[in-house]
Amino acid sequence: MRISIMLISIALTSCAMLNHDKVIRPVISSETIIACQMNVLKVPVGTAKFSVSKRRPANADIYINSNFFDRRGPIGELIIAGKRTSSRTKGGGYFFVRNGIAGVSAYTAPTNPSYSTQSILVGINDGKVNSKLFKRSHAKERDYRSLVGTNSAGDLYFIASSRTCLVTIREIVNLGKHLGIQEAILPDAGSSVDYQFSDGANKVSMKALPAIVKIGLKIEEPKSYIVGSIQR
């Protein structure tokens, strides 16, 4: 399988967009919004195998933190290899793997998934942005953020802040909408953001705060991660 990186810069208000419909491999791109860069990974159906882990993986092509959490553990559903380790909470959306196929569902919990991780925040549902979320005070703050979603073909999208890009929820959700995402959730943000996107040959990664800084500030590490391995 031939893997390559594609770099694209667009303005959030622009209607122009390159056509990726014929891409049949994971593709990294950079999208420019509000004068800063967001990293985007598009994973076409069948090009990667996904799971969910309690910890950041030592060896993986793709990973990103998922559930919000407190000192007691993950908030919301967490199912790993068919075993539920955290109970579902009201509302929110899900990243899940069922019968080997990964997907994202806003509000509706997946039935009998092998893996599932729940976010308390939904960004897009059935192609419509969650505009009610934009009105919340925390949503208006500029911070490191990420979004996980799927388009109508079932391709996965992972969008995340680069090191110098702090955005509002409205901005990252509207970017997802611009890219054609139909269902999207927002993983834990701020100091929790921790990801790596790879196309098999190249990669981009960002951890909001180094582990040693978190230890000094008594900030806990994320309690769950979405994990992907490219099918070679």
C-alpha positions, 0 to 999 in steps of 0.5 A: 500500500502506497502511503503519502502525506497531503498538505492542504491549506484552506480558509474556514469561510472558503467553499473551495475544497480538494476532492479526496473521494478517490483516496484509498489510504490514510491521508494527513492534511493541515487545515488553516482556520482563524490564522492557525493550523489544524492537523487532519487525518482522513482514514478511508474505510478498511485502511486501518484497524481500531481499538480503545485503550486505557493508556497511551499506546507504546506502538501505534500509527494513530492514537488520540485521547478520548473520554473526559475524566475525573479522579475516579476515572473515565466519564461515560462508557468505556468498553475494551475487548468486549468488557465494560470498564466504565458505565454510560452517562446521559447524552454525548456520543460514541466512537466504537468498533463493531464487527471490526468496523469503526464508527461514530454515533451522536447520542445513540449508544452502539449495540454490542461493540467490541470497543466503545468510548464516550464523549460528553460532547457532540459536535455534529449529528446527522450533518447538523452542527450542535449550535446549542453547544456553541453558547456555553461559556467553556465552548467560547474559550480558545484552547487545544481541541480535537474532533473525531467523526465520520462522513457519509461513506463511513470514512473516519476523520481526526482533527486536532490543534497543532501546537500553536492553534487554540480554537473555540468549539464553534471553529473546530466543529465548523471545520468538521462540517466543512470537510463533510463530516456527518457525525462527530464527537469532541474528546477531552480538550485543553491539557488532555489533548494528546495525539499522533496521526500517521499515514504509515510513512510520516506522522504529526503528533502533539501532547498539550503538556509534557508528562513531567509538567503534569506531574509537577502540576498534579494534572492526571493523564487521560484515562482512555485513547482511541488507537489505530493501526494502518493495514499494510 
